[in-house]
Amino acid sequence: MAENIINILKTNNMTVTFVAQESGLDVAQVNETLKRPVATWSIQILNALADALGERPGELLDRIQDFDFHLHTDDDQLTIQHVQFQTPSSYQQVRFAVESNVLEGWEPTATDVRRLKESAENPDDEILMEIEQLFGD
């Protein structure tokens, strides 16, 4: 559920006036912008708000705008969340893990899939040895 930017500012004891002054923007411009849907805001406004709150703009955007999650897989192109895999085996391995966890409520990003891809395509020998010691062949 998306958070309201005014509530976020209030929680952090900030006002629109403070954000405008800190960023060099016009108070009326910031006020008018905040009345519109987030998708219509300029990068300048988003950056000013994020800077005042001490957040990265993308993190703030994640908090204030709802995004519908879609798991994108393509068996022909070997992609998950638009991340390309080199081999069918690593693709299938990661796809199974991702799909299983999506059923449990996880919403993986492309960054998450890249990490899994790296682990599947370049496994850590120490971890593999520990697994073998625990479970055998």
N, C-alpha and C positions, 0 to 999 in steps of 0.2 A: 504494500500500500504506500503510495507516494505521500511524502510529508509536505506540509504547506510551508513555503519559504518564510512567511511572516511569523509563523510559530517557531521556526528554527531560529530566526533572528531574536525573537523574544526570549527563548530559552537561553540564548547566549548573551542576553542583556544588550542587544544591539538594536539600533533603529535604522530606518531607511536613510535618514539624514546622515547618520554616522557613515554608512556605506558610501553614500554619495560624496561626502567630504573626503573620505580616505582615498577614493578613486579619482577624484576630480570631475565627477559627473554632476549633472544638474539633478537636484532632488526631485523636481517634478517629472523629469524623464524617467528616473528610477521608479518612482511611484506608479506612473502610467504603465511602465513595462510590467511591473509585478501584477497588474490587473489582467494582463493578457495570458493566454496559454504559454507554457514554458517553451514549446516548440517555436514560438515566434520571437523569443528573446535573442538579442545579439550576443555574440561571443564576449563583447566588451562588458555587458551587464553581468553575464555568468561569471566572468573572470573577477569582476569587482566584488560580487557576493562571495565567491569562493575565497578570495584573498582576505576579505574581512573576517571570514569564519575560520581561516587557517586550514582550508581544505584544498585539495586539487579539484579543478573544475569538473572533471569526469566523475569524481566521487560525489560531489554535490548534485550533479545531474542525475546520478543513480538514485539519490535520495528523494528528489523532487519530481521525478517523472516516472510513471509506470511504463514498463516495457514488457510486452508479451514475449514469453520464452518460446522458442522453436528450436528443436533439435534438428540440425541439418546434417544428413548423411547422404553420401553418394557412393554406392558400391562400384560404379563404373570408373569414377574418378579417384576413388580411394580417399575421400575427404569426410571429415567430421568437423562441423562448425567452420567449414571452409579451410581447414588445415589439411594439407596434402600429405599422405603417407607414402613411403617408398616401396613397401612390400605389402602384399595382401595379408600376410600373417600378422604383421604388427598392426595393420588396420583392423583386422578382425578381433585381435586381442583387446585393443583399446575400445573398439566399438562395443564389445560385450560389456566391458567394465562401465563404460559411460551409460549405456542403455539401462543396465541394472540399477545404477545409482540414480538415474533420472526418474525411474519408477518410484524411488524413495523420496523424491522431492528436490534432488540436486539440479541446479541449472548451470551447467558448465559454460564457461566462456571459451573463446578461442585460445586465450592464454592458458586456461586449465588444460585444454586438449593438447597444446604444444608441450606442456610439462609431461603429460602422460606419454605422448609420442616420443619424447626424448628418453624417458625411462624404458619404454618398450624397445626402441631401436638401439639404445646404448645402455644396457643394464649394468648396474653396479655389481662388480664381482663379489664384493664383501657381503652384500645383501643376499646374492644368490647362494653363497657358501652357507650363510646362516639358515636360509630356507632349506637347503639340502640337509644340513645337520638336524634340523627340526623334523623334517618330513621324509627324509631319505629319497630314494629314486621315485 
